[in-house]
Amino acid sequence: MLAVDCGNSRVKWARYAGGRMIDRGSASLLDDEDPLRVMDSVLVPGIERVVVANVAGPAMAERLRTATRTKLGIVPEFVGVEPLAHGIECGYRDCSTLGVDRWLAMIAARSRVDAAFAVVGAGTAVTFDAV
């Protein structure tokens, strides 16, 4: 499996086999170098599933969709924010306006904590989510 995180300033990825991370990498969206071209060495035969968290917009999603179809013959799965999932209720009226990266961080934290908690993100922007 290949997990891809398309953020506002970087694309990060990790390849998994047998439930273990076997490699990872990243590329800047701010550099002249195309991050999907940098990922070419990761899009190798044998990957059966690509899961994506994307806040970089529809153009990046389409580029990633095209790259995985062309190189792997599969369609990537894009994770989205839901009104309620894994015991967490999205407080946004329009769930699509909450970044999926923040949503996944809350779900991951909930899987480890059975009490109130906060998730602080320090990416391109600093975010604070209380659960």
All heavy atoms as an XYZ file, in Angstrom:
970
protein
N       0.842     -1.172      0.000
C       0.000      0.000      0.000
C       0.886      1.234      0.000
O       1.955      1.250      0.609
C      -0.902      0.017      1.234
C      -1.792      1.260      1.247
S      -2.816      1.436      2.713
C      -1.668      2.150      3.830
N       0.413      2.263     -0.659
C       1.085      3.553     -0.667
C       0.150      4.569     -0.033
O      -1.001      4.706     -0.458
C       1.425      3.963     -2.101
C       2.071      5.329     -2.291
C       3.455      5.370     -1.647
C       2.154      5.672     -3.784
N       0.619      5.251      1.004
C      -0.144      6.326      1.653
C       0.470      7.645      1.219
O       1.692      7.821      1.275
C      -0.083      6.185      3.164
N      -0.373      8.579      0.757
C       0.096      9.861      0.246
C      -0.635     10.986      0.979
O      -1.850     10.951      1.120
C      -0.150      9.987     -1.274
C       0.378     11.311     -1.801
C       0.461      8.816     -2.029
N       0.131     11.983      1.422
C      -0.416     13.169      2.083
C      -0.034     14.377      1.242
O       1.127     14.779      1.216
C       0.167     13.284      3.497
C      -0.270     14.548      4.222
O      -1.139     15.290      3.710
O       0.263     14.797      5.314
N      -1.008     14.921      0.516
C      -0.779     16.114     -0.303
C      -1.176     17.329      0.524
O      -2.358     17.618      0.689
C      -1.609     16.072     -1.576
S      -1.216     14.715     -2.681
N      -0.183     18.017      1.066
C      -0.432     19.194      1.875
C      -0.376     20.464      1.045
O      -0.322     20.420     -0.188
N      -0.373     21.600      1.725
C      -0.318     22.880      1.031
C       1.076     23.206      0.501
O       1.210     23.912     -0.482
C      -0.780     23.999      1.964
C      -2.252     23.903      2.255
O      -3.062     23.852      1.347
N      -2.604     23.862      3.522
N       2.107     22.688      1.153
C       3.461     23.023      0.718
C       4.333     21.801      0.418
O       5.386     21.944     -0.193
C       4.156     23.900      1.759
O       4.209     23.248      3.001
N       3.890     20.600      0.838
C       4.680     19.390      0.597
C       3.766     18.207      0.271
O       2.625     18.167      0.702
C       5.507     19.013      1.835
C       6.521     20.056      2.240
C       7.437     19.568      3.334
N       8.354     18.536      2.924
C       9.393     18.700      2.113
N       9.650     19.859      1.603
N      10.190     17.698      1.813
N       4.319     17.262     -0.456
C       3.684     15.962     -0.665
C       4.562     14.955      0.058
O       5.777     14.922     -0.138
C       3.574     15.605     -2.165
C       3.048     14.193     -2.338
C       2.692     16.593     -2.888
N       3.942     14.179      0.957
C       4.664     13.146      1.698
C       4.050     11.797      1.361
O       2.864     11.724      1.086
C       4.542     13.379      3.214
C       5.350     14.533      3.742
C       4.649     15.827      3.977
C       3.279     15.884      4.506
N       2.647     17.201      4.320
N       4.875     10.753      1.387
C       4.358      9.425      1.102
C       5.120      8.381      1.901
O       6.228      8.609      2.360
C       4.460      9.105     -0.387
C       5.847      9.168     -0.934
C       6.789      8.168     -0.919
C       6.483     10.290     -1.535
N       7.964      8.605     -1.499
C       7.797      9.911     -1.882
C       6.073     11.587     -1.825
C       8.689     10.774     -2.495
C       6.967     12.447     -2.441
C       8.257     12.033     -2.769
N       4.445      7.244      2.076
C       5.062      6.095      2.750
C       4.510      4.839      2.090
O       3.327      4.765      1.783
C       4.756      6.099      4.233
N       5.406      3.882      1.872
C       5.011      2.591      1.325
C       5.002      1.573      2.446
O       5.912      1.547      3.278
C       5.992      2.146      0.239
C       5.326      1.946     -1.071
C       6.219      1.561     -2.200
N       7.635      1.683     -1.953
C       8.546      0.980     -2.589
N       8.191      0.095     -3.497
N       9.816      1.140     -2.345
N       3.956      0.728      2.448
C       3.783     -0.283      3.490
C       3.698     -1.659      2.856
O       3.127     -1.826      1.786
C       2.495     -0.024      4.279
C       2.532      1.248      5.072
C       2.208      2.469      4.485
C       2.920      1.233      6.405
C       2.258      3.646      5.216
C       2.970      2.415      7.143
C       2.639      3.610      6.526
O       2.704      4.770      7.254
N       4.258     -2.645      3.547
C       4.133     -4.052      3.150
C       4.083     -4.865      4.433
O       4.859     -4.631      5.358
C       5.309     -4.478      2.289
N       3.141     -5.768      4.500
C       3.006     -6.607      5.690
C       2.735     -5.799      6.941
O       3.162     -6.183      8.030
N       2.045     -4.677      6.805
C       1.713     -3.842      7.962
C       2.863     -2.989      8.473
O       2.737     -2.336      9.493
N       3.987     -2.978      7.749
C       5.155     -2.199      8.186
C       5.568     -1.198      7.105
O       5.497     -1.510      5.916
C       6.332     -3.126      8.468
C       6.079     -4.104      9.609
C       7.272     -5.000      9.847
N       8.489     -4.237     10.047
C       9.020     -3.951     11.241
N       8.431     -4.389     12.327
N      10.122     -3.255     11.336
N       6.009     -0.022      7.546
C       6.514      0.963      6.607
C       7.855      0.479      6.055
O       8.740      0.105      6.821
C       6.711      2.320      7.287
C       7.172      3.388      6.313
S       7.641      4.973      7.063
C       6.294      5.333      8.137
N       7.980      0.462      4.727
C       9.237      0.011      4.127
C      10.048      1.160      3.535
O      11.251      1.037      3.367
C       9.010     -1.102      3.077
C       8.071     -0.633      1.969
C       8.490     -2.357      3.750
C       7.944     -1.609      0.819
N       9.390      2.259      3.196
C      10.123      3.465      2.811
C       9.181      4.659      2.815
O       7.969      4.510      2.910
C      10.859      3.314      1.484
C       9.949      3.202      0.275
O       8.727      3.253      0.425
O      10.464      3.068     -0.837
N       9.792      5.843      2.736
C       9.007      7.070      2.769
C       9.796      8.182      2.098
O      11.002      8.061      1.864
C       8.662      7.456      4.195
C       9.891      7.777      5.013
C       9.568      8.004      6.451
N      10.821      8.148      7.184
C      10.941      8.792      8.295
N       9.888      9.350      8.844
N      12.104      8.885      8.885
N       9.100      9.255      1.793
C       9.769     10.386      1.171
C       8.858     11.586      1.117
O       7.700     11.534      1.541
N       9.389     12.683      0.590
C       8.597     13.900      0.470
C       9.190     14.775     -0.620
O      10.337     14.590     -1.035
C       8.559     14.656      1.795
O       9.843     15.162      2.120
N       8.389     15.710     -1.082
C       8.835     16.685     -2.076
C       8.080     17.978     -1.836
O       6.927     17.969     -1.394
C       8.577     16.169     -3.485
N       8.729     19.064     -2.117
C       8.141     20.383     -1.918
C       7.222     20.754     -3.071
O       7.532     20.491     -4.236
C       9.253     21.434     -1.789
O       8.694     22.724     -1.745
N       6.099     21.368     -2.758
C       5.226     21.915     -3.789
C       5.669     23.326     -4.149
O       5.155     23.925     -5.082
C       3.771     21.949     -3.299
C       3.107     20.603     -3.110
C       1.741     20.774     -2.472
C       2.985     19.872     -4.431
N       6.596     23.877     -3.387
C       7.045     25.247     -3.592
C       8.275     25.323     -4.481
O       8.612     26.384     -4.989
C       7.332     25.902     -2.244
C       6.172     25.840     -1.235
C       6.586     26.440      0.090
C       4.935     26.533     -1.781
N       8.966     24.200     -4.660
C      10.144     24.159     -5.520
C       9.715     24.049     -6.979
O       8.568     23.761     -7.287
C      11.038     22.959     -5.175
C      11.641     23.074     -3.785
O      11.719     24.210     -3.270
O      12.018     22.037     -3.223
N      10.658     24.228     -7.867
C      10.378     24.083     -9.290
C      10.180     22.629     -9.681
O       9.587     22.331    -10.703
C      11.527     24.679    -10.120
C      11.600     26.189     -9.984
O      10.563     26.811     -9.704
O      12.698     26.721    -10.148
N      10.710     21.717     -8.874
C      10.634     20.297     -9.193
C       9.223     19.762     -8.958
O       8.590     20.051     -7.955
C      11.635     19.521     -8.337
C      11.843     18.131     -8.833
C      13.098     17.521     -8.253
O      13.571     17.974     -7.210
O      13.598     16.584     -8.868
N       8.722     18.996     -9.892
C       7.386     18.423     -9.815
C       7.381     17.281     -8.803
O       8.081     16.288     -8.985
C       7.000     17.908    -11.198
C       5.619     17.277    -11.241
O       4.976     17.150    -10.194
O       5.196     16.902    -12.344
N       6.586     17.390     -7.718
C       6.598     16.337     -6.694
C       6.153     14.975     -7.224
O       6.633     13.952     -6.759
C       5.640     16.851     -5.625
C       4.825     17.885     -6.287
C       5.665     18.465     -7.388
N       5.274     14.953     -8.209
C       4.846     13.658     -8.742
C       5.947     13.034     -9.590
O       6.070     11.814     -9.650
C       3.549     13.794     -9.535
C       2.339     14.204     -8.701
C       1.082     14.210     -9.554
C       2.155     13.327     -7.488
N       6.788     13.840    -10.216
C       7.936     13.283    -10.932
C       8.926     12.712     -9.927
O       9.514     11.652    -10.148
C       8.604     14.352    -11.797
C       9.655     13.756    -12.728
C      10.188     14.755    -13.712
N      10.810     15.917    -13.102
C      11.993     15.924    -12.487
N      12.678     14.809    -12.373
N      12.487     17.025    -11.980
N       9.082     13.391     -8.788
C       9.958     12.879     -7.730
C       9.424     11.539     -7.219
O      10.174     10.632     -6.900
C      10.082     13.898     -6.580
C      10.842     13.319     -5.408
C      10.743     15.179     -7.076
N       8.095     11.402     -7.179
C       7.459     10.170     -6.694
C       7.539      9.019     -7.684
O       7.203      7.890     -7.341
C       5.974     10.416     -6.379
C       5.706     11.144     -5.108
S       3.921     11.277     -4.815
C       3.470      9.570     -4.594
N       7.967      9.269     -8.919
C       8.006      8.209     -9.935
C       8.677      6.939     -9.433
O       8.244      5.836     -9.748
C       8.714      8.693    -11.199
C       7.773      9.427    -12.132
O       6.551      9.392    -11.896
O       8.267     10.033    -13.090
N       9.739      7.092     -8.653
C      10.451      5.906     -8.164
C       9.632      5.136     -7.123
O       9.942      3.989     -6.818
C      11.802      6.305     -7.568
O      11.605      7.133     -6.438
N       8.590      5.759     -6.590
C       7.735      5.111     -5.587
C       6.571      4.391     -6.261
O       6.092      3.378     -5.771
C       7.211      6.166     -4.582
C       6.270      5.564     -3.574
C       8.364      6.867     -3.898
N       6.117      4.911     -7.392
C       4.982      4.323     -8.106
C       5.471      3.133     -8.928
O       5.604      3.197    -10.134
C       4.317      5.379     -9.003
C       3.724      6.583     -8.274
C       3.241      7.628     -9.267
C       2.592      6.157     -7.350
N       5.742      2.048     -8.206
C       6.336      0.856     -8.822
C       5.336     -0.295     -8.836
O       4.431     -0.352     -8.008
C       7.620      0.429     -8.064
C       8.690      1.498     -8.179
C       7.322      0.124     -6.605
N       5.499     -1.223     -9.775
C       4.615     -2.386     -9.814
C       4.599     -3.104     -8.458
O       5.590     -3.131     -7.742
C       5.240     -3.268    -10.893
C       5.999     -2.315    -11.759
C       6.492     -1.237    -10.835
N       3.450     -3.665     -8.119
C       3.308     -4.376     -6.853
C       2.466     -3.608     -5.857
O       1.928     -4.191     -4.923
N       2.348     -2.308     -6.055
C       1.472     -1.526     -5.175
C       0.040     -1.805     -5.611
O      -0.318     -1.605     -6.768
C       1.786     -0.021     -5.255
C       3.179      0.250     -4.701
C       0.729      0.782     -4.496
C       3.641      1.686     -4.847
N      -0.755     -2.293     -4.682
C      -2.126     -2.674     -4.998
C      -3.150     -1.661     -4.513
O      -4.310     -1.715     -4.914
C      -2.433     -4.036     -4.383
C      -1.558     -5.140     -4.948
C      -1.762     -6.468     -4.252
O      -2.540     -6.538     -3.274
O      -1.137     -7.445     -4.685
N      -2.712     -0.737     -3.669
C      -3.651      0.227     -3.101
C      -2.922      1.542     -2.835
O      -1.809      1.544     -2.320
C      -4.221     -0.327     -1.795
C      -5.265      0.519     -1.161
C      -5.813     -0.152      0.085
N      -6.888      0.635      0.650
C      -7.301      0.554      1.896
N      -6.730     -0.317      2.720
N      -8.279      1.311      2.332
N      -3.561      2.648     -3.207
C      -3.038      3.983     -2.929
C      -4.128      4.746     -2.188
O      -5.247      4.879     -2.688
C      -2.641      4.727     -4.220
C      -2.160      6.140     -3.906
C      -1.577      3.955     -4.985
N      -3.795      5.221     -0.977
C      -4.738      5.974     -0.153
C      -4.189      7.383     -0.005
O      -3.018      7.565      0.337
C      -4.929      5.306      1.227
C      -5.893      6.109      2.085
C      -5.424      3.876      1.054
N      -5.046      8.382     -0.252
C      -4.588      9.766     -0.321
C      -5.392     10.671      0.602
O      -6.614     10.620      0.636
C      -4.726     10.309     -1.764
C      -4.213     11.748     -1.857
C      -4.024      9.406     -2.759
N      -4.666     11.525      1.331
C      -5.250     12.670      2.043
C      -4.766     13.891      1.280
O      -3.566     14.121      1.161
C      -4.775     12.709      3.492
N      -5.690     14.671      0.736
C      -5.310     15.778     -0.140
C      -5.956     17.091      0.298
O      -7.170     17.193      0.319
C      -5.725     15.463     -1.581
C      -5.436     16.601     -2.530
O      -4.392     17.246     -2.445
N      -6.356     16.869     -3.439
N      -5.133     18.073      0.633
C      -5.626     19.430      0.857
C      -5.013     20.385     -0.163
O      -5.202     21.590     -0.080
C      -5.371     19.930      2.304
C      -6.098     19.076      3.323
C      -3.895     20.028      2.612
N      -4.294     19.836     -1.143
C      -3.614     20.656     -2.150
C      -4.529     21.061     -3.307
O      -4.092     21.766     -4.196
C      -2.384     19.921     -2.681
N      -5.774     20.618     -3.295
C      -6.732     21.053     -4.308
C      -7.004     20.034     -5.393
O      -6.326     19.006     -5.514
N      -8.018     20.339     -6.199
C      -8.462     19.408     -7.230
C      -7.427     19.151     -8.331
O      -7.370     18.045     -8.869
C      -9.714     20.055     -7.821
C      -9.959     21.306     -7.083
C      -8.887     21.498     -6.070
N      -6.610     20.130     -8.667
C      -5.608     19.915     -9.719
C      -4.589     18.859     -9.280
O      -4.224     17.978    -10.054
C      -4.915     21.228    -10.072
N      -4.144     18.934     -8.029
C      -3.200     17.936     -7.511
C      -3.869     16.570     -7.454
O      -3.251     15.555     -7.790
C      -2.685     18.330     -6.133
C      -1.778     17.285     -5.503
S      -0.342     16.838     -6.500
C       0.740     18.189     -6.114
N      -5.129     16.530     -7.037
C      -5.852     15.252     -6.981
C      -5.910     14.619     -8.364
O      -5.663     13.417     -8.514
C      -7.259     15.462     -6.425
N      -6.197     15.409     -9.378
C      -6.290     14.864    -10.734
C      -4.928     14.406    -11.231
O      -4.821     13.356    -11.879
C      -6.888     15.895    -11.698
C      -7.182     15.330    -13.061
C      -8.033     14.059    -13.044
O      -8.965     13.928    -12.224
O      -7.748     13.154    -13.857
N      -3.882     15.137    -10.924
C      -2.534     14.730    -11.337
C      -2.141     13.410    -10.680
O      -1.577     12.529    -11.322
C      -1.529     15.822    -10.982
C      -1.688     17.055    -11.847
C      -0.755     18.175    -11.466
N       0.622     17.754    -11.632
C       1.617     18.166    -10.861
N       1.409     18.994     -9.874
N       2.847     17.749    -11.079
N      -2.483     13.252     -9.395
C      -2.165     12.012     -8.695
C      -3.011     10.861     -9.240
O      -2.522      9.748     -9.427
C      -2.379     12.187     -7.197
C      -1.919     11.047     -6.315
C      -0.452     10.712     -6.546
C      -2.134     11.393     -4.856
N      -4.274     11.140     -9.520
C      -5.161     10.126    -10.101
C      -4.589      9.632    -11.435
O      -4.510      8.430    -11.684
C      -6.548     10.753    -10.329
C      -7.694      9.843    -10.093
C      -9.039     10.549    -10.281
N      -9.568     10.992     -9.001
C      -9.715     12.254     -8.622
N      -9.392     13.243     -9.429
N     -10.202     12.544     -7.446
N      -4.166     10.557    -12.277
C      -3.603     10.208    -13.583
C      -2.306      9.411    -13.431
O      -2.101      8.399    -14.114
C      -3.358     11.486    -14.412
O      -4.614     12.150    -14.606
C      -2.737     11.165    -15.755
N      -1.439      9.846    -12.528
C      -0.151      9.162    -12.324
C      -0.351      7.731    -11.847
O       0.309      6.806    -12.341
C       0.705      9.939    -11.331
N      -1.269      7.508    -10.897
C      -1.458      6.148    -10.387
C      -2.149      5.254    -11.413
O      -1.835      4.064    -11.510
C      -2.239      6.123     -9.056
O      -3.488      6.777     -9.232
C      -1.452      6.800     -7.954
N      -3.053      5.823    -12.190
C      -3.683      5.022    -13.253
C      -2.655      4.618    -14.307
O      -2.618      3.471    -14.749
C      -4.796      5.830    -13.928
C      -6.090      5.805    -13.217
C      -7.160      6.433    -14.096
N      -8.247      6.909    -13.297
C      -8.842      8.081    -13.442
N      -8.457      8.913    -14.372
N      -9.835      8.431    -12.669
N      -1.824      5.588    -14.702
C      -0.838      5.346    -15.759
C       0.243      4.373    -15.303
O       0.568      3.420    -16.010
C      -0.187      6.679    -16.185
O      -1.216      7.559    -16.631
C       0.826      6.470    -17.289
N       0.799      4.585    -14.128
C       1.945      3.794    -13.674
C       1.551      2.490    -13.003
O       2.290      1.520    -13.063
C       2.801      4.623    -12.725
C       3.417      5.822    -13.390
C       4.784      6.055    -12.835
C       5.508      7.077    -13.633
N       6.515      6.527    -14.482
N       0.398      2.472    -12.302
C       0.027      1.284    -11.524
C      -1.237      0.592    -12.030
O      -1.539     -0.515    -11.603
C      -0.171      1.668    -10.049
C       1.008      2.346     -9.352
C       0.612      2.779     -7.953
C       2.201      1.414     -9.310
N      -2.010      1.294    -12.856
C      -3.263      0.724    -13.341
C      -4.346      0.667    -12.279
O      -5.260     -0.144    -12.373
N      -4.239      1.505    -11.255
C      -5.258      1.529    -10.204
C      -5.725      2.966     -9.959
O      -5.044      3.929    -10.313
C      -4.748      0.918     -8.878
C      -3.522      1.664     -8.355
C      -4.443     -0.552     -9.047
C      -3.047      1.176     -6.993
N      -6.884      3.075     -9.354
C      -7.450      4.379     -9.000
C      -7.183      4.611     -7.516
O      -7.501      3.748     -6.688
C      -8.971      4.413     -9.277
C      -9.575      5.736     -8.847
C      -9.246      4.146    -10.753
N      -6.595      5.758     -7.157
C      -6.329      6.013     -5.739
C      -7.623      6.262     -4.968
O      -8.619      6.720     -5.533
C      -5.455      7.269     -5.767
C      -5.811      7.952     -7.042
C      -6.157      6.857     -8.012
N      -7.583      5.940     -3.682
C      -8.713      6.188     -2.786
C      -8.440      7.505     -2.059
O      -7.438      7.624     -1.365
C      -8.837      5.075     -1.759
C      -9.003      3.700     -2.357
C      -8.811      2.612     -1.312
O      -9.298      2.766     -0.168
O      -8.154      1.608     -1.651
N      -9.327      8.479     -2.209
C      -9.179      9.759     -1.531
C     -10.030      9.753     -0.262
O     -11.229      9.511     -0.317
C      -9.586     10.912     -2.444
C      -8.575     11.183     -3.513
C      -8.572     10.444     -4.691
C      -7.616     12.159     -3.334
C      -7.624     10.676     -5.671
C      -6.660     12.402     -4.311
C      -6.666     11.662     -5.482
N      -9.384      9.986      0.869
C     -10.069     10.017      2.154
C     -10.777     11.360      2.281
O     -10.246     12.391      1.856
C      -9.055      9.848      3.314
C      -9.742      9.902      4.657
C      -8.280      8.553      3.144
N     -11.965     11.357      2.876
C     -12.714     12.593      3.075
C     -13.179     12.730      4.511
O     -13.159     11.767      5.283
N     -13.575     13.936      4.865
C     -14.118     14.207      6.194
C     -15.593     13.826      6.190
O     -16.320     14.125      5.244
C     -13.956     15.701      6.563
C     -14.533     15.987      7.937
C     -12.486     16.106      6.501
N     -16.020     13.152      7.243
C     -17.412     12.716      7.373
C     -18.049     13.423      8.563
O     -17.348     13.850      9.480
C     -17.451     11.205      7.589
C     -16.800     10.423      6.466
C     -16.686      8.945      6.788
O     -17.473      8.435      7.606
O     -15.792      8.307      6.220
N     -19.370     13.526      8.592
C     -20.028     14.173      9.735
C     -19.732     13.474     11.064
O     -19.583     14.125     12.096
C     -21.516     14.095      9.404
C     -21.572     13.946      7.914
C     -20.319     13.176      7.537
N     -19.615     12.145     11.027
C     -19.332     11.366     12.235
C     -18.526     10.132     11.836
O     -18.925      9.398     10.939
C     -20.631     10.936     12.920
C     -20.513     10.071     14.166
C     -19.834     10.843     15.298
C     -21.877      9.585     14.609
N     -17.396      9.931     12.488
C     -16.587      8.740     12.204
C     -15.699      8.444     13.397
O     -15.138      9.355     14.009
C     -15.731      8.954     10.956
N     -15.591      7.187     13.745
C     -14.677      6.720     14.794
C     -14.885      7.468     16.111
O     -13.931      7.766     16.824
C     -13.226      6.824     14.330
C     -12.960      6.073     13.069
N     -12.724      4.716     13.049
C     -12.937      6.481     11.771
C     -12.557      4.334     11.796
N     -12.680      5.366     11.011
N     -16.141      7.790     16.415
C     -16.445      8.453     17.674
C     -16.187      9.944     17.679
O     -16.258     10.586     18.728
N     -15.904     10.533     16.537
C     -15.665     11.976     16.457
C     -16.703     12.595     15.532
O     -16.914     12.128     14.411
C     -14.250     12.286     15.932
C     -13.216     11.692     16.878
C     -14.045     13.791     15.784
C     -11.798     11.864     16.418
N     -17.343     13.660     16.026
C     -18.320     14.391     15.229
C     -17.674     15.665     14.708
O     -17.099     16.436     15.472
C     -19.538     14.739     16.083
C     -20.624     15.438     15.315
C     -21.862     15.704     16.149
O     -21.963     15.175     17.282
O     -22.724     16.448     15.669
N     -17.769     15.869     13.412
C     -17.215     17.076     12.801
C     -18.072     18.268     13.212
O     -19.292     18.263     13.046
C     -17.177     16.940     11.279
S     -16.535     18.408     10.452
N     -17.448     19.295     13.749
C     -18.155     20.484     14.199
C     -18.410     21.506     13.107
O     -19.041     22.530     13.354
N     -17.936     21.250     11.909
C     -18.139     22.185     10.800
C     -19.491     21.926     10.153
O     -19.872     20.773      9.956
C     -17.047     21.993      9.744
C     -15.710     22.606     10.074
C     -15.139     22.494     11.339
C     -14.997     23.290      9.107
C     -13.910     23.045     11.625
C     -13.761     23.848      9.382
C     -13.227     23.724     10.644
O     -12.007     24.273     10.916
N     -20.223     22.977      9.817
C     -21.502     22.801      9.118
C     -21.287     22.097      7.791
O     -22.052     21.233      7.402
C     -22.175     24.150      8.878
C     -22.786     24.714     10.113
C     -23.565     25.952      9.838
N     -23.928     26.520     11.135
C     -24.264     27.748     11.332
N     -24.320     28.576     10.323
N     -24.553     28.165     12.535
N     -20.252     22.513      7.086
C     -19.886     21.887      5.815
C     -18.581     21.121      6.060
O     -17.505     21.707      6.106
C     -19.697     22.950      4.732
C     -19.265     22.374      3.396
O     -19.086     21.139      3.284
O     -19.099     23.165      2.447
N     -18.696     19.813      6.220
C     -17.533     18.981      6.553
C     -16.397     19.122      5.553
O     -15.230     18.960      5.907
C     -17.948     17.509      6.644
S     -19.025     17.155      8.025
N     -16.723     19.439      4.312
C     -15.680     19.521      3.283
C     -14.740     20.704      3.490
O     -13.689     20.769      2.864
C     -16.307     19.593      1.889
O     -16.971     20.834      1.699
N     -15.090     21.623      4.391
C     -14.207     22.773      4.638
C     -13.164     22.500      5.721
O     -12.273     23.313      5.923
C     -15.023     24.033      5.008
O     -15.785     23.774      6.185
C     -15.949     24.438      3.862
N     -13.275     21.358      6.405
C     -12.244     20.945      7.367
C     -11.199     20.142      6.610
O     -11.529     19.219      5.863
C     -12.849     20.088      8.477
C     -11.864     19.450      9.467
C     -11.111     20.518     10.262
C     -12.597     18.503     10.404
N      -9.949     20.478      6.792
C      -8.877     19.752      6.113
C      -8.835     18.301      6.536
O      -8.871     17.980      7.731
N      -8.756     17.408      5.555
C      -8.745     15.978      5.841
C      -7.534     15.596      6.680
O      -7.595     14.651      7.468
C      -8.842     15.152      4.538
C      -7.581     15.267      3.710
C      -9.175     13.702      4.841
N      -6.437     16.326      6.551
C      -5.250     16.035      7.366
C      -5.554     16.242      8.843
O      -5.177     15.432      9.695
C      -4.057     16.881      6.924
C      -4.360     18.383      6.853
O      -5.546     18.795      6.827
O      -3.385     19.162      6.803
N      -6.289     17.295      9.166
C      -6.675     17.552     10.558
C      -7.651     16.483     11.046
O      -7.557     16.001     12.175
C      -7.286     18.943     10.672
C      -6.264     20.042     10.398
C      -6.892     21.392     10.246
N      -7.624     21.789     11.449
C      -8.472     22.819     11.476
N      -8.692     23.536     10.391
N      -9.092     23.127     12.600
N      -8.590     16.089     10.198
C      -9.569     15.061     10.531
C      -8.878     13.731     10.844
O      -9.160     13.083     11.849
C     -10.535     14.915      9.364
C     -11.637     13.922      9.527
C     -11.823     12.798      8.794
C     -12.728     13.966     10.457
N     -12.959     12.132      9.208
C     -13.533     12.834     10.226
C     -13.098     14.840     11.460
C     -14.684     12.562     10.961
C     -14.246     14.569     12.193
C     -15.012     13.447     11.941
N      -7.932     13.347     10.001
C      -7.225     12.089     10.222
C      -6.367     12.131     11.486
O      -6.241     11.126     12.181
C      -6.373     11.744      8.996
C      -7.178     11.395      7.741
C      -6.251     11.234      6.544
C      -8.040     10.177      7.954
N      -5.796     13.288     11.791
C      -5.011     13.420     13.024
C      -5.906     13.231     14.245
O      -5.513     12.582     15.226
C      -4.315     14.776     13.074
N      -7.122     13.761     14.190
C      -8.059     13.586     15.310
C      -8.474     12.119     15.453
O      -8.546     11.598     16.567
C      -9.290     14.482     15.121
C      -9.007     15.949     15.368
S     -10.497     16.958     15.225
C     -10.427     17.395     13.494
N      -8.736     11.460     14.332
C      -9.118     10.047     14.375
C      -7.970      9.209     14.934
O      -8.179      8.322     15.766
C      -9.555      9.554     12.974
C     -10.896     10.196     12.613
C      -9.629      8.036     12.924
C     -11.328      9.961     11.185
N      -6.747      9.497     14.506
C      -5.586      8.760     15.017
C      -5.422      8.980     16.516
O      -5.173      8.024     17.266
C      -4.321      9.191     14.274
N      -5.595     10.214     16.969
C      -5.462     10.497     18.400
C      -6.571      9.795     19.187
O      -6.315      9.232     20.254
C      -5.492     12.000     18.649
N      -7.787      9.797     18.656
C      -8.913      9.142     19.342
C      -8.638      7.649     19.512
O      -9.016      7.040     20.518
C     -10.210      9.363     18.567
C     -11.411      8.530     19.021
C     -11.762      8.646     20.498
N     -12.367      9.910     20.790
C     -12.217     10.575     21.940
N     -11.481     10.064     22.900
N     -12.784     11.715     22.145
N      -7.948      7.045     18.563
C      -7.666      5.613     18.667
C      -6.718      5.307     19.820
O      -6.619      4.165     20.247
C      -7.086      5.082     17.347
O      -5.753      5.508     17.172
N      -6.034      6.324     20.332
C      -5.075      6.127     21.425
C      -5.527      6.736     22.746
O      -4.970      6.420     23.785
C      -3.724      6.732     21.041
C      -3.088      6.021     19.878
C      -1.800      6.724     19.476
N      -1.122      5.971     18.456
C      -0.055      5.233     18.683
N       0.471      5.149     19.872
N       0.500      4.566     17.699
N      -6.501      7.650     22.687
C      -6.910      8.390     23.890
C      -8.412      8.266     24.069
O      -9.162      8.512     23.135
C      -6.529      9.886     23.761
C      -6.989     10.668     24.968
C      -5.036     10.046     23.540
N      -8.835      7.907     25.272
C     -10.258      7.765     25.552
C     -10.726      8.874     26.494
O     -11.433      8.623     27.455
C     -10.541      6.387     26.154
C     -12.028      6.076     26.152
O     -12.742      6.611     25.286
O     -12.463      5.304     27.015
N     -10.280     10.088     26.228
C     -10.647     11.253     27.034
C     -10.555     12.472     26.122
O     -10.199     12.354     24.953
C      -9.696     11.387     28.229
N     -10.851     13.636     26.662
C     -10.710     14.867     25.886
C      -9.239     15.060     25.510
O      -8.341     14.697     26.266
C     -11.209     16.053     26.696
N      -9.002     15.623     24.329
C      -7.633     15.866     23.894
C      -7.623     17.002     22.875
O      -8.669     17.441     22.408
C      -6.998     14.606     23.286
C      -7.714     14.073     22.066
C      -7.368     14.513     20.794
C      -8.717     13.128     22.191
C      -8.014     14.029     19.677
C      -9.370     12.629     21.086
C      -9.019     13.076     19.816
N      -6.441     17.459     22.546
C      -6.266     18.476     21.515
C      -5.209     17.979     20.535
O      -4.267     17.297     20.907
C      -5.830     19.798     22.126
N      -5.407     18.339     19.282
C      -4.433     18.046     18.238
C      -3.923     19.380     17.715
O      -4.708     20.222     17.294
C      -5.061     17.226     17.088
C      -4.067     17.049     15.953
C      -5.559     15.883     17.584
N      -2.623     19.566     17.783
C      -2.008     20.782     17.270
C      -1.202     20.415     16.043
O      -0.347     19.528     16.094
C      -1.100     21.443     18.337
C      -0.445     22.701     17.770
C      -1.906     21.770     19.588
N      -1.494     21.067     14.937
C      -0.766     20.855     13.690
C       0.145     22.028     13.432
O      -0.254     23.178     13.622
N       1.352     21.768     13.046
C       2.310     22.846     12.750
C       2.876     22.655     11.357
O       4.066     22.470     11.172
C       3.408     22.866     13.801
N       2.002     22.689     10.372
C       2.417     22.579      8.975
C       2.556     23.970      8.402
O       3.137     24.861      9.027
N       1.991     24.184      7.213
C       2.020     25.507      6.606
C       1.314     26.507      7.514
O       1.728     27.655      7.650
C       1.335     25.465      5.225
O       1.991     24.473      4.438
C       1.413     26.795      4.532
N       0.240     26.057      8.163
C      -0.468     26.857      9.159
C      -0.449     26.102     10.479
O      -0.348     24.883     10.494
C      -1.915     27.081      8.708
N      -0.563     26.830     11.580
C      -0.686     26.183     12.888
C      -2.175     26.063     13.181
O      -2.911     27.054     13.113
C       0.030     26.989     13.995
C      -0.213     26.366     15.352
C       1.518     27.079     13.697
N      -2.611     24.838     13.472
C      -4.029     24.592     13.757
C      -4.172     23.942     15.125
O      -3.252     23.282     15.607
C      -4.661     23.687     12.684
O      -3.955     22.439     12.636
C      -4.625     24.348     11.315
N      -5.320     24.127     15.728
C      -5.612     23.577     17.057
C      -7.023     23.013     16.989
O      -7.975     23.737     16.701
C      -5.516     24.681     18.112
C      -5.824     24.207     19.506
C      -4.827     23.716     20.318
C      -7.130     24.253     19.988
C      -5.115     23.283     21.601
C      -7.418     23.822     21.274
C      -6.415     23.346     22.077
N      -7.171     21.725     17.257
C      -8.474     21.077     17.273
C      -8.684     20.417     18.619
O      -7.889     19.566     19.028
C      -8.571     20.030     16.148
C      -8.491     20.677     14.778
O      -9.445     21.409     14.442
O      -7.503     20.458     14.063
N      -9.744     20.800     19.323
C     -10.093     20.225     20.613
C     -11.172     19.172     20.402
O     -12.158     19.415     19.705
C     -10.571     21.302     21.567
N     -10.971     18.012     20.996
C     -11.931     16.909     20.880
C     -12.294     16.458     22.291
O     -11.442     16.229     23.114
C     -11.347     15.726     20.075
C     -12.344     14.589     19.996
C     -10.937     16.179     18.684
